[in-house]
Amino acid sequence: MAQIKIYGRKKALKNIKSKLSNIIHDVIVDVLKFPRDKRYHRFITLDDEDMIFPDDKSRSYMIIEIMMMYGRSQETKKQLIKTLFQEIEQELNIVINDIEICIIESPACNWGFRGQCGDEIALNYKVEI
């Protein structure tokens, strides 16, 4: 299980939400081996006065949080981050300096879906990769 939150300025994300979601999902499917039908993305768009960031960032600055169950190796997580940087920069022309990514991990028992706790559900994908 992984859920993605994308924070950014309303004006900056308005016209790229769909393409950005597709890029993120393609990378998640490729690197984490997720089934294609498992897409959980939330865009949190902010007014200019609600998105405060350093002067070395442009108006395209965004934060991507990836919440997922423990189990992926350090190498897999690094590959996920690096591939996201590469694909977003290449496909959307957003410079790497304007993208921040944070992976937040939690034990499977802390997740609840399909009426059960995450450690009680048989997933159709591997977490330990």
N, C-alpha and C positions, 0 to 999 in steps of 0.2 A: 504494500500500500504506500502510495506517495501522493501528497497534495501540494499544489504549487500556489503561492501567492505572489503576485506581481504588483509592486507599488511604483507609482510614477505620477507625473503631472497629467491631468486630464487631457490637456492640449497635445502633449507628446504621445500619449498612448491611443488617442482617439482613432486614428487611421491605421494603426499597426496591430491592434489587438488580435485579430484573426490570424495574421501571418506570424506574429510572435508566438501565439499559442501553438500553431502548427510546428514551428521550429522547435520549441521546448518539448512538445510531445514526441516529435520524431527522435530527438536526442534521448529522451527518457526510454523510449521503446528500444532504441539501438543499444545504448550503454547499459541500462538496467534490465534489459530483456523483458520489459513489461508487455502484456498483451495490448494490442492496438486499441481495444475498446475501453481501456482504463485511463480515462482522461479526467482529471480533477484540477481545474484551474480557476482561480479567482483573481480578478483584477480589482485592485484597490486604487482608484484614481483620486487624485487630490488637487484641490485648487492651488494656484501658485503660492499663496500665503501659507499653505499647510504642508508644503514640501520644502523643507529647509536643508540645504546641503552646501558643502564648501565651494569656494570660488573656482576651484580647478575642475569642476564638473559643468557640463552644458545643460541646457534645458531638456535634453533627452535622458538625463540621469534616471536610472531605475534600480530597484532592489528586487531580487528574485529570492524568495524563501522556499526551500524544498523540505517539507516535513515528510519523514519516512521512518519505517521500522529499522531498528538496528539490524545489522547483518552484512552490509556491503563492506568489502575490503577498502582500505585506504586508497589503493590503486584505482579501484572502480570509482570512488567518490572524486578523486582528482581528475580522472578521465571525464567524468560527467561535467565538472566545472569547466575544464579546459575546452571541451567540445562545445558547451553552451556559449562561452566567450567567442570562439571561432565562428560558429554558425550565425550567431546574432550579428556580429560585426560584418560578416560576409554578406548575409542576406538582407539586412536592414540598414547597413552603413552607419551603425551606431558604434562609436569608438569604444574600445575596451575600458577606458577610464570612466565611462559613463554607465558601466554595468557592475553591480555588486551582487554576489551570489552567496547565500548562506544555507548550508544543509543543517537541519535540526532533526536529530534522531531520538526515537523513543522506543522502549521495549514493546513488543507485539501485544502484551497484556494491557497496555495503556490505550489501545485502539479498540473501537467498537464499531462494527458494521455487520449488516445482514442479521442483526439481532443477537450477535455473539461477540465475545472478546476476540481480538486478533490472534491470540495464541491458541484459540480453539477452532479456528477455521482452516480448512484445507485450501490453500491458495493455488491458482493455476499458473503460478510463476515462482521462480526461486528468489529468495531474499539474500541468501548467502552466495554472492558472486563477487 
